[in-house]
Amino acid sequence: MGKMGEKSPAKKPAVAPAKPVANKLEISPHFKLVFVVIAGLTAFCLFLGMLASLRYPDPPAIQTGEICFELAKMGFVAILGLLGGKAL
């Protein structure tokens, strides 16, 4: 036993230190570029589709608007695919 006021040496637990967990997702510059380009083209197609559908009510403009909306749908699917692929 030790003297009065001295603390006994603390016992260290026999557990290995935990490894650092990498919960930060690394995003490459190439992925960012592709994502921004697809998002921009999707927004542009939505804008053109609304402009063609609302401003010019003649049949060719309506058909152009429908094509733009179809391209915007493809853009949304591409964005979902990029995000889903990155999550894996």
VENRABEL-V659202 format. One record per residue. N is the residue number from 0. RES is the residue in one small letter. OMEGA is omega in radians with two decimals (* if undefined). BURIAL is I if it has 24 or more other C-alpha atoms within 12 Angstrom, else O. D_LAST is the distance of its C-alpha to the last C-alpha in whole Angstrom. Layout:
# VENRABEL-V659202
N|RES|OMEGA|BURIAL|D_LAST ; N|RES|OMEGA|BURIAL|D_LAST
This chain:
# VENRABEL-V659202
0|m|-3.11|O|58 ; 1|g|3.12|O|58 ; 2|k|-3.14|O|60 ; 3|m|3.12|O|60 ; 4|g|3.09|O|57 ; 5|e|3.11|O|55 ; 6|k|3.08|O|52 ; 7|s|-3.12|O|51 ; 8|p|-3.11|O|48 ; 9|a|3.11|O|44 ; 10|k|3.11|O|43 ; 11|k|3.11|O|39 ; 12|p|-3.11|O|36 ; 13|a|-3.14|O|35 ; 14|v|3.13|O|32 ; 15|a|3.12|O|29 ; 16|p|-3.11|O|28 ; 17|a|3.09|O|24 ; 18|k|3.11|O|22 ; 19|p|-3.11|O|20 ; 20|v|3.12|O|17 ; 21|a|3.11|O|15 ; 22|n|3.04|O|13 ; 23|k|-3.11|O|14 ; 24|l|3.12|O|11 ; 25|e|-3.14|O|12 ; 26|i|-3.09|O|13 ; 27|s|3.10|O|15 ; 28|p|3.11|O|18 ; 29|h|3.11|O|17 ; 30|f|3.13|O|14 ; 31|k|3.14|O|16 ; 32|l|-3.14|O|19 ; 33|v|-3.13|O|18 ; 34|f|-3.11|I|16 ; 35|v|3.13|O|20 ; 36|v|-3.14|O|22 ; 37|i|3.11|I|20 ; 38|a|3.12|I|21 ; 39|g|3.12|O|24 ; 40|l|3.10|I|25 ; 41|t|3.12|I|24 ; 42|a|3.12|O|26 ; 43|f|3.11|O|29 ; 44|c|3.07|I|29 ; 45|l|3.13|I|29 ; 46|f|3.13|O|32 ; 47|l|3.12|I|34 ; 48|g|3.11|I|33 ; 49|m|3.13|I|35 ; 50|l|-3.12|O|37 ; 51|a|-3.09|I|38 ; 52|s|-3.04|I|38 ; 53|l|-3.04|O|40 ; 54|r|-3.08|O|43 ; 55|y|-3.07|O|44 ; 56|p|-3.14|O|44 ; 57|d|-3.03|O|46 ; 58|p|3.13|O|44 ; 59|p|3.12|O|43 ; 60|a|3.10|O|41 ; 61|i|3.11|O|39 ; 62|q|3.08|O|38 ; 63|t|3.09|I|37 ; 64|g|3.12|I|35 ; 65|e|3.11|I|33 ; 66|i|3.12|O|32 ; 67|c|3.11|I|31 ; 68|f|3.07|I|29 ; 69|e|3.09|O|27 ; 70|l|3.11|I|26 ; 71|a|3.08|I|25 ; 72|k|3.11|O|23 ; 73|m|3.10|O|21 ; 74|g|3.10|I|20 ; 75|f|3.12|O|19 ; 76|v|3.12|O|17 ; 77|a|3.11|O|16 ; 78|i|3.11|I|15 ; 79|l|3.11|O|13 ; 80|g|3.10|O|11 ; 81|l|-3.13|O|10 ; 82|l|3.12|O|9 ; 83|g|3.11|O|7 ; 84|g|3.13|O|5 ; 85|k|-3.12|O|5 ; 86|a|3.13|O|4 ; 87|l|*|O|0
